Amino acid sequence: SAVPSEAPSQVPSVVPSESPSMIPSVAPSEEPSMVPSMVPSEAPSTTPSMIPSMIPSTIPSMVPSTIPSTLPSMIPSEVPSEIPSFVPSFVPSESPSMQPSMVPSASPSKSPTMAPSSQPSGNVVLVVPGFPTAQSSPYAIGYPWVAIDGSTAGDYARGQSTHTQEENDPWWYVNIGAGWGNRPSTVKYVSVWNRSDCCAERLYGGWVQLLASNGAILQQKQITSAIGFGGQTLHFSPQPDVWFIKVQLYGAGRVLSLAEVQAVGFIQ
C-alpha cells in the first residue's frame, strides 16, 4: 500500500522495499536493501553485505572482517587483520606489523624499525639538496648550493649554475659527511653537469676529487672536453671514507661554474 505499516512485519518480504523502514526488521531480508536503514542494526551482520551501505558507520566494528577492505579505514581497527591490507592506512599504526605490508605506507613511520634489515642497502644517491656546500669565491647569483638543487639545467641568468670570481685555482665542494650526520660514505661514481648557456670550455680539464674528513685527496678523476654543455660521469674504484666531493680547477684567471653535481655509492 502507499502508507507504510505502523510496526515491522514479523517475516521479511521476499523483495526489498524501495525505501528503508524507519525501524529495522526482526529478521534480515533474503536480499540486501537498495537503500540503507535510517537506524543502524544493534549487532553486526554475521556475513558482509553484498552491497555496501550508502553512509559509513559512525564507529568501527568491534570485530574485524575476515576479508580485508579494498580501501583503508579512516580509523584503525582495534584488532589487526589476519592478512595485510592492499592499500595503506591514512593513519599509521602505533606498533609495527609482524609481517611486511604489500604496499608502502603513505607517510613514514614516526620511529625507526626495531630490528635492522637482514641485507645491507644498495647504492644510494649521496648528494641531497640542503647539504653544506662552499666555493672559493662568491659571484652575483652563482650560489654554491645551486649545484645540488636536483636540477641539471644550467642557465646562469636563471640562477641554474654556480659561479666564482675569475681567480687562481677556483674550487667548489659539498660536505656529504656532515650531510649524512657525520658519517663517511663509499663513493662509486660522480656525475657533473656543466653550465649550458655559454663558456663550456671553462670546466675542461677540471678535477673531481674525493676527500677525507681532513681534506686529503683519496682519489681524483679529470673532466674532459666531452662534457660540452651537458654532463659527464666519472667512475671511481669504490672509495670508502669520503667526506667531501670537490671540483677543482688549476691555473690563473679561471672561473668555475657548475649546473649540478651528483654521486652514487653507500653510506658507511
N, C-alpha and C positions, 0 to 999 in steps of 0.2 A: 504494500500500500504506500501512498505518498507520505503518510505520517509514521514515524518510527515507533516501535513498541516502547512502553514505559520501562520495562525490565528486559534483560537479555534472555534469549532463548536458552533452554537447558541443553539442547542439542544444536550444534552449529549447522549452518546452511552448507549445502554442498558447493554452492557457488558464492564467492565472497561478495559483500556489498560494495557498491561504487564509492560510498563514503564510509569512514570509520565509525564504529559505535562510540558513544560517549563513555560507556562503561565496558571494560573488557569482558569477553565471553568466559564462561566457566571452563569450557573445553576448547582446545585450539581448533582452528579451521583445518580442513584437509588440504587446502591450498592457501598460499600466503595472500594477505590483503594487498590490494593495489595501492592503498593509501595507508600510512601508519596510524596507529591509535593515538588519540589525544592524550591518554594517560598511559604511562609505561606499565608493563607487567610487574608483579611483585617479585617474581623469580625469573631467572634467565631460562631460555629455551634449552632443552637438552641437546638439540641439534641446531646448527646455524640456519638462519632464514635463507631461502633461495634468492630472495630479493632484499637488498639492504634497506634499512629504514631511511626515510627521507630526511629525518632530523637525528643527529647523533645523540647518544645518551649523555646526560649531564655528568655522570661519574663513571669511571671504568668498571668493567666486570671484576668481581672478586676472584673468579676462577678464569685462568686464561683459556683461549681456544686451543684445540689440539692442532689446528691448521693455522699457519701464520697469515696475517692480512697482507694484501698486495701493497698497501700503503702503510707507513708507520703511524703509530698512535701519537696523538698530541701530548698525552700524559703517559709516562712509562708504566708498565704493568707492575703490580706488587710481587708477582711470581714470574720468573723468567720463562720464556717459551722453551719447548722441548727441542726445537730446531731454530737456527738463526733466521732473522728477517732478511728479505731480499733487498729491502730499501732501508737506509739508515734512519734512526730516530732523529727528531729535531732537537731533543734534549738528551745530552749524554748520560749514560748510566753512572751511578755512584760508585760501582765497583766493576772491575774488568770482567769480560766474558771468559768463560773457561775455554771456549773454542773461538777461533778467529771468525770475524764477520765475512760474509760473502761479498759485501760492498763496503768500501771505507766510509767512516763517519763523515758527516757534513762539516763538522768542526773538530779541531784537535782536542785531545784529552787535556784536562787541567793538570794532571800529574803524569809522570813518566811510567812506563811499563815496569812492573815489579821485577820481572825476570828478563835478563838480556836475551838477545837473539842468538840462536844456535849457530848462525852463519854470519860472518862479517859483512858489512855493507859493501856494495860495489863502488865503482867510480862515481864521484860526485863533482858538481861544479864548485870550485874552490873560491871563486871571486863573486861576492854578493854585493849588490847595491847597499851603500851605507858603511862599508868597511873603511878604515882610515886610509887616506891617500895623501900624497905630498908630491911637489915638484920643485925644481931648483929655483924657479922664479915665477912670479905672477905676471899675467898679461891680459888686461881687459876681462873678457868673459870666458877666457880659456881655463876654467877651473879644473883642478886635478881630478875631482870626483866624477866629472863627465865621462871619463874613460871606463867607469864601472856602472853606468846607469842602465845597462841592459840593452842599449840600442847601438847598432853598428853604423847608423847614419853618421856622416862625418862632415856636414856643412858647418864650418866655423861660425859664419854670420848668424846662424840659427842656434848657436850655443851647443853644437853637437860634437865639438872636439876640444881637447886641451890645447894650451899654447903657452910656451915660455917666452921670455925675452930672447933676443939674439945675444948669445953669450958663449963662453967656453964650456965645453963638456956638460951640456944640459942633461937633466935626468928626471924621471918620474917613477914613483913606486906605489904599490898597495901593500898594506900590512895585513896579510891573511892570518898571521899568528894571533894578533890582537883580535881580529875579527871573529876567530873561532874560539874565543875565550882563553887566550894564552895557551894555545895548543899548536904544535907544528903540524905540517902536512907533508905527504909524499906527492910530488908533482910528476905527472907523466907527459903532459904537453901543454903548451901555452899558445893561444891564438891572439894575434894582434891585428887590428884594423886601422888603416891609415886615414888621414884626413882626405875627403873626397872632392872638395871644391877646387883645390889648387895645391901646388907645391909638394906633390907626391915624393919628389926626389929627396926631400929633407930627411926622410926616415931611412933611406937606403944606407946600408952599412951599419945601422944601429944594432945594439946588442940587447937581447933579453937575458937577464941574469936571475938565477935563483940564489937567494941569500939566506944565510943562517941568522939566528937571533942577534949575533954580534956584528952583522954586516959583512961577514966573509962570503966570498963568491964560491958557491958549491958547484954550479955548472952554469955555462952560458952558451947561447947559440946566436948566430948573426942573421939579421934580417936582410934579405936580398932585394934586388930591384923587381923581382917577380911579384912583389906585393902590390905595385902600382897604386891605383886608387882604391884597392879592395883590401882583402885580408890575407894573412899567411899564418899557417900553423907550424910551430917548431916542436919537434918530438925530442924528448929527453930520455935518457936511461932513468927509470923510476928513481927519483931523488928524494930521500927522506929528509926530515928535519928542516924543511923550508919554512921560513918566517916571512920573508919579503919576496915579491916579484917585482923586478926593477927593469925599466927600459932606459938604456944609457946611450947617448951619442958622445963621441970623442972628437975633439978638434975645436978650432977657434971660429967664432962667429956662426954658431949653429943654432937652429930653432927646432924645438921638439913639439910635435903635435900628434895626438892620438885620438882616434874615434872610440876605440873600445879595446879592452884587454880582458881575456878570459883564460881560465886554467882548469884543467881536469886532473883528478887524482883521488886521494882519500885522506881523511883527517886521522892523525895518529892518536 
